Amino acid sequence: MSKSETNQTSGSLNDCFLHDKERLRHDEALAILQDRLAPIVGHETIALDDALGRVVAADIHAPHPVPNHTNAAVDGYAFAHSDLNDRPLNVSQTIAAGDIDPKPLEPGTAARIFTGAAMPEGADTVAMQEDCDRQGGAVTLPAGLKHGANCRLAGEDIRAGQMVIERGHRLKAADLAALASIGCAKIDVFRPLRVAVLSSGNELRTPQEDSENLRLGEVFDTNTPLLAALLDRLPVVIHRAGIVADTCEAVETTLSELSQQHDVIITSGGASRGDEDHMLSALDRLGKRHLWQLAVKPGRPMMFGQISRSGAASDCIYFGLPGNPVAAMVCFLLYVRPSLLRLAGAHWSEPQRFPVPAGFSIKNKKPDRREFLRGSVGADHDGKLVATRFERDGSGLISSLRLSDGLIEIPEHVTEIAEGEIVSFIPFTSFD
């Protein structure tokens, strides 16, 4: 995609953002992201074998039907349904899968046929071999077979000219099979996003630096491996940008440099207004901030904006996540992941939610805030499925992510939940 095309189709962002509320609700934040983000990358052509997980850049139509010809669904005998009676039929030919252009069926006869073999002209039904009685050169067919039984009709899976995959679809394994079935060897896809992952904090150390001599006040950087692992399943090229010091100059310089070489920057930490939190002010100086402070738990201080890039077709998109790993992962899954897929050419998608009875109770939840509890779904003592919440709720507890299967969503208006009440469960597999 040329620069002019990119500007016309995306423009990256619209400047008409909401700033009149201290904190945005979950649905308001999603609406901003969904409405104002569009693809910012160009196209490339790749082989089918390399296309899993990539986003299709142009509609793909079938040049021929699938199956290409009517064929037998079982091993058996092909015949004309009008010849079905109590009398044996002579077996006039044998047709195996791969036999090209079988000769027409002789009237009043049957053809020995194998699974996948093309039906001969004059035959419209197949009897399974285990239901037939073969005696020498003749076969007695079972009574009561319906017309067209055990046949796969030409085009019953995909019609000629039918759109098989639409632009913006992210390819799954079954999609590759469908594309192979129409002979598609190469695919036009969106180029992967170039994404930089940056952690912020003077207290952070990497395990590679010194895994044994962690001093009082220091912690290991958990967010970089966490976010890189979540990104690894997306159509992106990941750059681990390391740890930036908590100084205004270091943060601004690092963001500016990364923005010139990447489509997206994702940071964790430094997103609040503390004296040592510089991401917010650096973003305001380098570009535009469009989203900050969400009425969500965990994850209140999350940022979204853009950093200007001279001579580029689009600005660098910026996401600032909270420093606590639970909040960072939850915000990534709910907001950053669908945004990245949209920027990479895919349609906007919401995770699948399942209604499940609560195996817990809540009293006096804070109103006007959406909460995402970590939890799992399993059988109670009666064998019925219920949602159970992780016993502790801190946003720094990585255990709540490891030992849970998903998120339990509690809307803003809900202040109490009784045991047995229906709640929405979002399995982590919904983000896979």
Secondary structure as UniProt FT lines:
FT   HELIX           3..9
FT   HELIX           26..36
FT   STRAND          43..47
FT   HELIX           48..50
FT   TURN            52..53
FT   STRAND          55..56
FT   STRAND          60..61
FT   STRAND          71..72
FT   STRAND          76..79
FT   HELIX           81..83
FT   STRAND          89..95
FT   TURN            97..98
FT   TURN            107..108
FT   STRAND          109..113
FT   TURN            115..116
FT   TURN            121..122
FT   STRAND          125..128
FT   HELIX           129..131
FT   STRAND          133..135
FT   TURN            136..137
FT   STRAND          138..140
FT   TURN            143..144
FT   TURN            147..150
FT   STRAND          151..152
FT   TURN            154..155
FT   TURN            160..161
FT   STRAND          163..165
FT   TURN            167..168
FT   HELIX           173..181
FT   TURN            182..183
FT   STRAND          186..190
FT   STRAND          193..200
FT   TURN            202..203
FT   STRAND          204..205
FT   TURN            207..209
FT   TURN            216..217
FT   STRAND          219..220
FT   HELIX           223..231
FT   TURN            232..233
FT   STRAND          236..244
FT   HELIX           248..261
FT   STRAND          264..268
FT   TURN            275..276
FT   HELIX           279..286
FT   STRAND          287..291
FT   STRAND          296..297
FT   STRAND          303..307
FT   TURN            310..311
FT   STRAND          316..321
FT   HELIX           325..331
FT   HELIX           332..336
FT   HELIX           337..343
FT   TURN            344..345
FT   STRAND          354..358
FT   TURN            367..368
FT   STRAND          370..379
FT   TURN            381..382
FT   STRAND          385..389
FT   TURN            395..396
FT   HELIX           399..402
FT   STRAND          406..410
FT   TURN            412..413
FT   TURN            419..420
FT   STRAND          422..427
FT   HELIX           428..431
//
